[in-house]
Amino acid sequence: QVQLVESGGGLVQAGGSLRLSCAASGSIFSFNVMAWHRQAPGKQRELVALIARGGATNYEDSVKGRFTMSRDNAKNTVYLQMNSLKPEDTAVYSCAARPIGSVDYTVWGQGTQVTVSS
C-alpha cells in the first residue's frame, strides 16, 4: 500500500509562511483526490484543501486566498503553501488520499505540527 509522509511543519510567527510537503511512496495517479486536513487541540479534524487527479483544487473558506495546494506528479508529492498564517491555523496537518473508486480517504500520513505564534 502506498504510504504518505508529511514534512515542513514548524513554528512560525503570525503573518509568516510555511510550505508543507506530502511525499507518496508510489504513484499519486492511483488516487482520485489528495487532501490536507488539520486538527487543532479540542477540535474536530477539518478538510483544509484538496486537489483532484485532474488538478482542480478546493479550499476551506478560512484559508482561501492564503493557502495554495499543488502537486508534482513526477515526484509523487503534493504541497500546501501557507501564507499570511494566523494563530488559529495552529494544528496538526495531515495529508490524505482517496483512491479511485473510493468515497473515503483511506490513506493517511502521520501528520506534521504547525504552530503559529501571535
Backbone as CSV, one residue per row, in Angstrom:
resi,resn,N_x,N_y,N_z,CA_x,CA_y,CA_z,C_x,C_y,C_z
1,GLN,0.835,-1.191,0.000,0.000,0.000,0.000,0.879,1.254,0.000
2,VAL,0.449,2.242,-0.736,1.184,3.495,-0.803,1.153,4.175,0.557
3,GLN,2.297,4.701,0.965,2.386,5.429,2.221,2.618,6.912,1.932
4,LEU,2.151,7.752,2.854,2.299,9.195,2.732,3.146,9.715,3.886
5,VAL,4.086,10.587,3.577,4.964,11.150,4.603,4.972,12.664,4.454
6,GLU,4.521,13.337,5.519,4.483,14.801,5.510,5.780,15.379,6.063
7,SER,6.078,16.585,5.648,7.209,17.327,6.200,6.943,18.818,6.009
8,GLY,7.717,19.633,6.705,7.636,21.068,6.501,6.954,21.844,7.602
9,GLY,6.414,21.154,8.599,5.781,21.868,9.694,6.812,22.569,10.558
10,GLY,6.318,23.362,11.504,7.219,24.052,12.403,6.546,25.200,13.105
11,LEU,7.365,26.046,13.704,6.906,27.216,14.441,7.171,28.461,13.608
12,VAL,6.146,29.287,13.455,6.283,30.500,12.663,5.479,31.604,13.315
13,GLN,5.908,32.846,13.128,5.159,33.975,13.664,3.960,34.279,12.775
14,ALA,2.968,34.889,13.368,1.788,35.310,12.607,2.225,36.183,11.432
15,GLY,1.610,35.924,10.292,1.968,36.640,9.072,3.022,35.930,8.249
16,GLY,3.627,34.912,8.821,4.668,34.178,8.126,4.128,33.112,7.201
17,SER,5.056,32.343,6.624,4.700,31.320,5.645,5.388,30.002,5.963
18,LEU,4.748,28.928,5.549,5.322,27.589,5.599,4.865,26.845,4.362
19,ARG,5.672,25.888,3.924,5.247,25.000,2.854,5.331,23.565,3.347
20,LEU,4.185,22.907,3.355,4.123,21.503,3.729,4.264,20.639,2.482
21,SER,4.930,19.505,2.657,5.073,18.531,1.576,4.499,17.194,2.019
22,CYS,3.955,16.472,1.082,3.431,15.133,1.331,3.953,14.239,0.209
23,ALA,4.896,13.397,0.560,5.513,12.519,-0.424,4.896,11.130,-0.354
24,ALA,4.472,10.627,-1.507,3.882,9.291,-1.583,4.937,8.280,-1.998
25,SER,4.818,7.066,-1.467,5.788,6.014,-1.790,5.509,5.375,-3.142
26,GLY,4.359,5.703,-3.730,4.009,5.218,-5.052,3.384,6.329,-5.866
27,SER,2.829,5.958,-6.989,2.257,6.957,-7.884,1.002,7.591,-7.299
28,ILE,0.957,8.915,-7.335,-0.242,9.593,-6.843,-1.366,9.552,-7.873
29,PHE,-1.094,9.031,-9.056,-2.157,8.867,-10.044,-3.135,7.766,-9.654
30,SER,-2.760,6.966,-8.646,-3.690,5.943,-8.171,-4.773,6.539,-7.282
31,PHE,-4.634,7.834,-6.990,-5.597,8.492,-6.121,-6.464,9.463,-6.919
32,ASN,-7.745,9.441,-6.644,-8.663,10.354,-7.312,-8.531,11.759,-6.734
33,VAL,-8.322,11.807,-5.417,-8.212,13.085,-4.719,-7.127,12.962,-3.650
34,MET,-6.363,14.035,-3.484,-5.462,14.142,-2.339,-5.825,15.415,-1.590
35,ALA,-5.632,15.359,-0.277,-6.127,16.475,0.536,-5.241,16.707,1.737
36,TRP,-5.360,17.903,2.253,-4.771,18.254,3.547,-5.921,18.492,4.534
37,HIS,-5.793,17.847,5.676,-6.712,18.074,6.779,-5.912,18.664,7.928
38,ARG,-6.596,19.243,8.907,-5.925,19.705,10.111,-6.818,19.468,11.320
39,GLN,-6.153,19.292,12.455,-6.886,19.117,13.698,-6.189,19.904,14.793
40,ALA,-6.909,20.860,15.349,-6.407,21.651,16.452,-6.819,20.992,17.762
41,PRO,-6.101,21.261,18.854,-6.457,20.660,20.151,-7.899,20.959,20.529
42,GLY,-8.627,19.913,20.892,-10.003,20.077,21.316,-11.007,20.312,20.210
43,LYS,-10.554,20.251,18.962,-11.453,20.481,17.834,-11.488,19.273,16.922
44,GLN,-12.542,19.216,16.127,-12.657,18.134,15.155,-11.710,18.377,13.982
45,ARG,-11.321,17.289,13.351,-10.491,17.401,12.158,-11.311,18.045,11.049
46,GLU,-10.673,18.930,10.286,-11.366,19.592,9.194,-10.539,19.513,7.913
47,LEU,-11.270,19.473,6.810,-10.629,19.468,5.499,-10.183,20.891,5.170
48,VAL,-8.925,21.050,4.825,-8.370,22.365,4.536,-8.314,22.626,3.031
49,ALA,-7.811,21.642,2.291,-7.651,21.821,0.854,-7.596,20.461,0.190
50,LEU,-8.024,20.430,-1.053,-7.922,19.181,-1.811,-7.541,19.488,-3.254
51,ILE,-6.960,18.479,-3.893,-6.618,18.591,-5.303,-7.036,17.299,-5.984
52,ALA,-7.772,17.453,-7.054,-8.253,16.289,-7.785,-7.190,15.788,-8.754
53,ARG,-7.424,14.603,-9.277,-6.469,13.962,-10.175,-6.184,14.839,-11.386
54,GLY,-7.212,15.581,-11.809,-7.048,16.448,-12.968,-6.449,17.803,-12.642
55,GLY,-6.256,18.067,-11.339,-5.600,19.312,-10.946,-6.507,20.364,-10.330
56,ALA,-7.817,20.152,-10.370,-8.725,21.126,-9.767,-8.533,21.140,-8.252
57,THR,-8.642,22.315,-7.670,-8.451,22.472,-6.229,-9.680,23.075,-5.576
58,ASN,-9.765,22.860,-4.278,-10.849,23.446,-3.496,-10.306,23.708,-2.099
59,TYR,-10.814,24.780,-1.463,-10.276,25.187,-0.180,-11.382,25.484,0.820
60,GLU,-11.061,25.253,2.075,-11.950,25.657,3.170,-11.974,27.181,3.195
61,ASP,-13.115,27.738,3.537,-13.309,29.189,3.407,-12.252,30.006,4.156
62,SER,-11.845,29.564,5.340,-10.943,30.381,6.159,-9.526,30.457,5.598
63,VAL,-9.186,29.588,4.644,-7.833,29.602,4.097,-7.786,30.083,2.648
64,LYS,-8.947,30.328,2.074,-8.975,30.805,0.685,-8.191,32.104,0.545
65,GLY,-7.361,32.156,-0.476,-6.543,33.342,-0.707,-5.238,33.338,0.061
66,ARG,-5.092,32.425,1.021,-3.858,32.338,1.804,-3.098,31.038,1.547
67,PHE,-3.830,29.944,1.352,-3.212,28.631,1.141,-3.359,28.228,-0.320
68,THR,-2.342,27.541,-0.815,-2.377,27.015,-2.175,-1.881,25.579,-2.173
69,MET,-2.710,24.689,-2.705,-2.310,23.285,-2.819,-1.884,23.010,-4.249
70,SER,-0.809,22.240,-4.387,-0.316,21.906,-5.723,0.233,20.484,-5.713
71,ARG,0.558,19.975,-6.893,1.080,18.623,-6.993,2.204,18.566,-8.015
72,ASP,3.152,17.688,-7.761,4.241,17.404,-8.699,4.156,15.917,-8.983
73,ASN,3.554,15.582,-10.106,3.325,14.169,-10.417,4.629,13.400,-10.583
74,ALA,5.643,14.052,-11.106,6.926,13.374,-11.317,7.576,12.981,-9.995
75,LYS,7.305,13.774,-8.959,7.885,13.495,-7.638,6.903,12.789,-6.715
76,ASN,5.693,12.527,-7.218,4.659,11.893,-6.388,4.470,12.639,-5.072
77,THR,4.390,13.938,-5.179,4.334,14.797,-3.997,3.273,15.873,-4.186
78,VAL,2.562,16.150,-3.110,1.664,17.296,-3.091,2.176,18.274,-2.042
79,TYR,1.809,19.526,-2.233,2.307,20.585,-1.370,1.135,21.435,-0.866
80,LEU,1.382,22.095,0.254,0.452,23.097,0.747,1.274,24.325,1.116
81,GLN,1.187,25.336,0.291,1.845,26.608,0.571,0.916,27.435,1.440
82,MET,1.381,27.794,2.606,0.562,28.535,3.567,1.178,29.902,3.805
83,ASN,0.467,30.944,3.424,0.922,32.311,3.596,0.010,33.046,4.566
84,SER,0.491,34.177,5.058,-0.296,35.012,5.982,-0.879,34.173,7.114
85,LEU,-0.048,33.366,7.705,-0.515,32.447,8.738,-1.028,33.191,9.959
86,LYS,-2.039,32.595,10.575,-2.688,33.169,11.755,-2.581,32.186,12.910
87,PRO,-2.642,32.664,14.150,-2.595,31.727,15.285,-3.659,30.643,15.199
88,GLU,-4.809,30.966,14.640,-5.877,29.963,14.521,-5.587,28.882,13.486
89,ASP,-4.489,29.027,12.740,-4.064,27.963,11.824,-3.259,26.885,12.542
90,THR,-2.944,27.119,13.809,-2.177,26.146,14.586,-2.938,24.822,14.672
91,ALA,-2.277,23.743,14.277,-2.918,22.424,14.247,-1.901,21.387,13.777
92,VAL,-2.294,20.139,13.888,-1.566,19.063,13.217,-2.166,18.918,11.819
93,TYR,-1.335,19.033,10.812,-1.771,18.938,9.429,-1.427,17.559,8.886
94,SER,-2.427,16.915,8.309,-2.249,15.561,7.796,-2.625,15.494,6.326
95,CYS,-1.824,14.757,5.590,-2.090,14.501,4.187,-2.933,13.227,4.082
96,ALA,-3.871,13.219,3.148,-4.722,12.042,2.968,-4.999,11.852,1.493
97,ALA,-5.297,10.615,1.141,-5.558,10.282,-0.255,-6.811,9.414,-0.378
98,ARG,-7.562,9.692,-1.430,-8.772,8.925,-1.711,-8.555,8.153,-3.006
99,PRO,-8.439,6.843,-2.911,-8.183,6.049,-4.118,-9.330,6.133,-5.117
100,ILE,-8.997,5.868,-6.355,-10.024,5.824,-7.394,-11.047,4.752,-7.027
101,GLY,-12.328,5.117,-7.079,-13.397,4.186,-6.757,-13.798,4.200,-5.295
102,SER,-13.074,4.948,-4.476,-13.397,5.026,-3.049,-14.077,6.354,-2.736
103,VAL,-14.966,6.328,-1.761,-15.608,7.573,-1.319,-14.925,8.113,-0.066
104,ASP,-13.996,7.381,0.473,-13.328,7.783,1.701,-11.838,8.012,1.482
105,TYR,-11.262,8.831,2.368,-9.811,8.969,2.421,-9.298,7.753,3.204
106,THR,-8.626,6.863,2.520,-8.209,5.617,3.165,-6.715,5.545,3.426
107,VAL,-5.971,6.498,2.926,-4.526,6.516,3.137,-4.187,7.838,3.814
108,TRP,-3.490,7.748,4.946,-3.179,8.943,5.735,-1.697,8.975,6.079
109,GLY,-1.169,10.181,6.160,0.165,10.350,6.689,0.115,10.473,8.196
110,GLN,1.292,10.642,8.790,1.376,10.682,10.251,1.086,12.061,10.820
111,GLY,1.110,13.084,9.972,0.821,14.433,10.423,2.075,15.217,10.740
112,THR,1.962,16.530,10.608,3.064,17.424,10.952,2.493,18.637,11.696
113,GLN,3.174,19.039,12.762,2.667,20.117,13.604,3.004,21.477,12.998
114,VAL,2.006,22.323,12.948,2.183,23.717,12.552,1.738,24.582,13.730
115,THR,2.639,25.429,14.205,2.327,26.307,15.319,2.599,27.746,14.892
116,VAL,1.577,28.587,15.018,1.688,29.985,14.633,1.585,30.834,15.897
117,SER,2.642,31.563,16.206,2.649,32.393,17.407,2.161,33.803,17.085
118,SER,1.521,34.416,18.072,0.969,35.767,17.861,1.995,36.833,18.193
